[in-house]
């Protein structure tokens, strides 16, 4: 069966539309893939930052504890000096 010119034009236009739709879908898939990669890298970065914050929090707690110990040591030393001064002795 022979196609008329109008039918041939219609077939060609349909093929172009099909190619354009495929290209659009491929482009959308590429963008989606790129977006998924970016989300994955962002999630990794957030996870790493969270782990680092946990380490920093642990060290801050440790420093606060040592600061409390240091305050206690200083208070004990001051109290000893004050006792010696009150007794009239020399501490040095």
C-alpha positions in Angstrom: 0.0 0.0 0.0 1.5 3.3 -1.0 1.5 6.3 1.4 0.3 9.6 0.2 2.4 12.7 0.8 0.2 13.8 3.7 0.5 10.4 5.3 4.3 10.4 4.8 4.5 13.9 6.5 2.4 12.6 9.3 4.6 9.6 9.8 7.8 11.7 9.8 6.2 14.2 12.3 5.2 11.3 14.5 8.8 9.9 14.4 10.2 13.3 15.3 7.7 13.7 18.2 8.7 10.2 19.4 12.4 11.0 19.2 11.8 14.3 21.0 9.9 12.5 23.7 12.6 10.0 24.1 15.2 12.7 24.3 13.1 14.6 26.9 12.8 11.4 29.0 16.5 10.7 28.8 17.2 14.3 29.8 14.8 13.9 32.8 16.5 10.7 33.8 19.9 12.4 33.6 18.6 15.3 35.8 17.0 12.8 38.2 20.2 10.8 38.4 22.3 14.0 39.0 19.8 15.1 41.7 20.0 11.7 43.4 23.8 11.8 43.4 23.7 15.3 45.0 21.2 14.2 47.6 23.4 11.2 48.4 26.5 13.4 48.8 24.5 15.8 51.0 23.3 12.9 53.2 26.9 11.7 53.5 28.0 15.2 54.5 25.3 15.5 57.1 26.2 12.1 58.5 29.9 13.0 58.7 29.1 16.4 60.3 26.8 14.6 62.9 29.6 12.2 63.8 32.1 15.0 64.2 29.6 16.9 66.4 29.3 13.8 68.6 33.1 13.7 69.0 33.2 17.4 69.8 30.3 17.0 72.3 32.2 14.2 74.0 35.4 16.3 74.3 33.4 19.2 75.7 31.9 17.1 78.4 35.4 15.8 79.2 36.8 19.3 79.4 33.9 20.5 81.6 34.7 17.6 83.9 38.4 18.5 84.0 37.4 22.1 84.6 35.3 21.1 87.6 38.3 19.0 88.9 40.6 22.0 88.4 38.2 24.3 90.3 38.1 21.8 93.2 41.9 21.6 93.3 42.2 25.4 93.3 39.6 25.7 96.1 41.5 23.2 98.2 44.8 25.1 97.6 43.2 28.4 98.5 41.6 26.9 101.6 45.0 25.5 102.7 46.6 28.9 102.2 43.9 30.7 104.1 44.2 28.2 107.0 48.0 28.8 107.1 47.5 32.5 107.0 44.9 32.3 109.8 47.4 30.3 111.9 50.1 32.8 111.3 52.3 30.4 109.3 54.0 30.8 106.0 52.9 28.7 103.0 55.8 29.3 100.8 
